[in-house]
Amino acid sequence: MKLIDTYIYRKFFSTFLVALSITTLLIIFIHLTENVNHLKKEHLSYKQIGHYYCLLLPYMLSLLMPIIVFGTTIWVTTRLAQRSEIIALLSGGISFHRILLPYFMVACLLTAANFYLTGWLLATTNKSRLLFESKYLNNTVLTSNPPAYIHLKIGSNQYLHVNTYYPYSYTGYHVCLDTFQHATLIERIQAAKIKWDPKAQTWVLQSWQRRLFSSKKETLTEGDKLKLPLAVDPEDFSINPRLREGLTLPELDLHIQKLLLKGNDSVRFFIAEKYIRYMTPFAIIILITLGFLVAVHKPRGGIGRQITLGFVLAGLYIALFLSAKIITEAQSNYPLLEIWLPNIIFSLICIIFYILVPK
């Protein structure tokens, strides 16, 4: 059986590498064609451009790997079935599950590689890639449009509201700072403008009003400028969701805790990213198993039916994944369940195919 295992490994990885290489090169060529004007405008050298696409390569691999793996499994298994090689193995007394074993070993290997790629290696390359795109490709990854509303928890009993914030000037407008004591509002500071003072490392309120509330009366004070030390930095206002791509898994966990503590609404993007990085590697095991079950028996009238079914299932998985990601990033109440929903659904499909496939 070691000979059979080696044969399947060689067939699988040769097909996988060819398919992955062709698809990746095609996407990079399209990307280069779309951005060639930007690159010429910046007068970049071939070395700089080549370095950027070396940084882009791991990112492309992480996106393409699950679907390419699925297509490879269907193609290789269909070819083996078409040449009656699987029938010969079953007729020779080799069990159905033993034939599946080398596929499972491949799935475990690729799952481990994908987990390391998405959890650690990509974070290192993405930082340089995002910086290049922001600088030369007019990508807005490091800047963002002014959000309509910002709400931050900056202490155990303080909440800051900013209607509009401009990250490039560290300036916000229509500000409200509420302080509570035992769920009762005791102080409210309102200002027309808030601006970060980099020298003093503090925030400055302009055209401000302060209201102090007690059980008997309300006290009002106002002024032109007020230096106000707050437990919040400029970066807490201008968090761009795409910056999550430059964080390793441990860094992502720490960043999520920081955003939760401050009550930042952008935390949903980072939570979705965390769950996706755990979900994607396991998708490889599910898709390889499903691809094998779809294509394991000799097709009647050619391999077109298996290939078509493979494309349909791949399209369905992509649609489910994108839908789950969009729903989660739109402030879902059950982000873990919704991110893992494609894997759950395709696991059930695997069980159905396993029951139906003759063994």
N, C-alpha and C positions, 0 to 999 in steps of 0.2 A: 504493500500500500504506500510505502514511502515514495516509490517511483510514480504512482498516480498522483500523490500530493504534490510532488515536484513539478509534474506535468501541468497540473491545474494552476500552481503558483506562477509558472513561467507564462502560461497563456494569459492569465489574469493581468499580471503586472506589465507585460509587454503591450497588451491592448490598452490598459489604463494609462500608461505613460504616453503612448502615442495620442490617445484621445485628449488627455489633459494638455499636452504640449500644443497640439493643433488648435484647440479651443482657446487656450491662453494667448497664443501668438495672434490669433485672429482678433481677439478682443483688444489686445495691446495695439495692433495695427489700426483698428477703428478709433481707439482713444488718441493715438498719435495723429491720425488724419484730422480729427475734430479740433485738436489743440495746436496744430502746427503753426498757425498764425500767431498765437500767443508766444510760443517758443521762439519764433523768428523775431518778434517784436522786442523780446528781452535780450536778444543776441547771446543766447546761451551756447556753450561749447558742446560738442558731441559727448564729452566726458560727463558733463553735468546732466545732460538728457539721459544718457545711459545709466547713470547712477540713480536717477529718479525712477526709471522703469525697473531697475533691480529692486528698489524699495516697493514698487507697485506689485511686483510679481507675487510675493507671499500673500498679499491681500487678495489678489485674484484667485490664488490657489485655495484659500480658505472659503471663498464664495462658491467655487466651482466643484470642490471635491465631493460633496454628498451626491450631487446629481450625476457627475461623471462616473462615480463609483456604481451608482444604480444602473446607468446605461451599459457600463462595462460588464457587470454581472449578467444582465440579460443577453448581451451579445455573445459572451463567452459560453454561457450555459446553453444558449440556443444552438450554437455551432456544434457543441459536444453532443447535444441531443439529435441534431440533424444527421450527424455521422454515425448515429446509433452507439456511440461510445458509452453513454450512461446506461442504455439498455444492456450492453455487454457486461458492465460492472454489476448491475442488479442480477443478471442471469448467472454471473459467476459467484453469487452468494454474498456479495458485499451489500451491506444494509444501506437503506436510504439515508439514515442519519450519519453513517460513516462517510458517505459521499459529500454530505453537507459540511463535515468537519473542516476541510481546508478552507472553505469559504468563511467559516466562523473565525478561523485563525487569521485570515486576511483582514476580516472586519475588526478584530481586536487590535491588530497592528496599526491599521489606518485610524482607528478611533483614538488610540494613544497619541499618534502623530498629530492628529487634528486638535486634540485637547491642548497639547503643548504649543502648537502653532497659534491657536486663538487666545490661549490664556497668558502666554508670556512673550513669545518671539514677535508676534504681530505688534504688540504694544511698543516695542523698541523701534521697529521700522516705521510704524505709523506716525510717530512723532516727527520724524524727518520728512516723511511723505506729506503730511498735512501742512507742515511749514512751507515746503516747496510749492504746494498747490495754492496756498494763501498768497504767497509772494509773487508767483509767476503766472498762475492760471486763472486769476481773478476768482478764486474760490473763497467763499465767505466763511470758511471754517473757523477762522480766528476772530471774526467780527460777526455781529448779528444786528438785525434790525431792532429798533427800540421796541421792547415788548409793551403790550397794552397795559399790563398790570403786573406788579411784583409784590409778593407777600412773603415776608421772612420772619421766622421766629428767632430772635437774637438773644434770648435769655429765657429763664424759666417762667418769667411773667411779662415779657416784653415782645411786642409785635410791631414790625415796621411795614408800612404800605407805601409804595412808590408808584404813581400812575404811569410815568414814562421815564426811562433811563437810557442815556446815551453812553455806551461804554468807552468810546474813543476820547471823550472829554471828562469822564468820571462825574457826570452831572445828571441829577434826577429832578423831576418836577412834580408838584402837588404831592407833598409828603405828609404822612401821618404816623406818629409814634404813640402807641397805646401801652400803658403800664397798668397791670392788674394786681390786685391783692385779694386772695381768696375768692376768685372769680368775679370780683367787683372792680370796675374801672375807677382808678384813683387819679390818673394823670393822662392828659392827651396833649401832645405837641403837634401842631400843624405848621407847615411852612410852604412857601411857594416854590422853593428851590433847595436842593441839597447838593453839595459839591465836596469832593475829596481834596484835602490839602496835603500834598505829598511831603512837604517840609515838616509840618507839624504832625503828620501821620494821624490825622483826625478828620472828622466830617464837620462841615460848616453849614448851618442853616441860614437861609436868608428870608426876610419878611416872615418872621415866625410869631406864633401865638402859643402860649402855654396855659392850659386850664387844669387846675387842681380841684378835685371833687372830694367833698366830705359830706357827712350826713346832714350838716346844717347849711352849708353854703358852697358856692363855687367861686374860685379866685382866678382872675384872668390877668396875665402879664404878656407883653409883646415887645418886639424889638426888630432891629434891622439884621443883625448878625449874631449867631450863637454857635460857639464851638461845642460840639457834642461828641464825646468819646462813645463809640458804639462797638459792640463785639461783632463787627462785620467788616469785611474787606471789599474793595472794589470788585475783585474777582467773583465774589458771591452774587453780585448783581448780573454779571455778564457771562454766566456759565453757558457755553454753547454745547448743545447735546452731542455734537460730533467729536468733542474732545474726549469722550468716553473711549474712542478708538485707540487713544494713546496711553491707556491705563492697563496694567497687568491685573490679574484677578485679585491679588491681595490689595493693590492700590484701589481697585474698584470698590472693594468692600469698605475700606476706610473712607473713601469719598462718599459712598452712600450714607454711611453713619453720620458724616459731617452735614450732608444736605438734609437728612431727616431731623437732626438736632436743630437746624436753622429753619425748618419748615419750608424749604425751597421746592417750588413746584417742578423744577427740572429733574428731581430725583427719579421720576417715573422712567425717563430715558435711560438712566444708568442702571436701574433695577431690571429693565427689559434687556439691556446689554448683558448683564450678569447671567440671567436665566438662559439667554440665547447661547452663551458660551458653554454652558453645561448641556444644553439640549442638542446642539449640533453634532458633537461627537457620537452620541448615542443614536442619532439619526442614521449614521453610517451602518451600524449593526442591523438596524431595522430594514434599511433599503437593500442591503446585500441579501438578507434573508428573503425578503419579498421578491427581489429580482430572480433569485434561484428558484423559488416556488412557481413563479410565472412561467419560466422557460425550461423547466427541468425535463419535460416530456417531449418526445419527438413530434414536431408540428406536422399537421396534414396540409399539404398544398403550399409548402414554403414557410419561411420564418416571418412573413409580413404581419401575421396576426399578433405574435408575441412582441414584435418591435412596436407596433401601433399601440398595443396595450401598455407597453412600457412608457411611451411618450405621454399617453393619457394620464397614467399614474404620476409621472414626474410633474406634469403640469398641475395636477390636483394638489400635489404636495407643496409646490411653490406657491400656489394660490392660498392654501391654508396657512402656510408660514407667513406670508406677507400680510394676510388678514389678521392673524394673531398678533403680529408685531405692531400693526397700526392701532388695533384696539387697546393693546397694553400701553402704548405711548400716549393714548388719549385718556389717561387716568382710569385704568381698570381697577376694579375692586379685587380681582383674583388674577394677578399678573402671572404667577407661577403656573396655574392651571391653563391659562390661555396660551402662554408660550409653548407649553408642552402638549397642547391639544393636537397638533399635527402628528407628533410621535405616538400619542395615544390612539388616534384614529387609524394610523397605518399599522400599529401593532395589532389592532383588531382585524384589519384586512389580512395581515399575515396569518393570523389564527384561522380565518375563514379559508384562505388558500391552502393552508396546511391540512385542514380537514377534508377539503375537496380533492386534493391531488392524490392519485393512486400511488401507493408506495410498494 
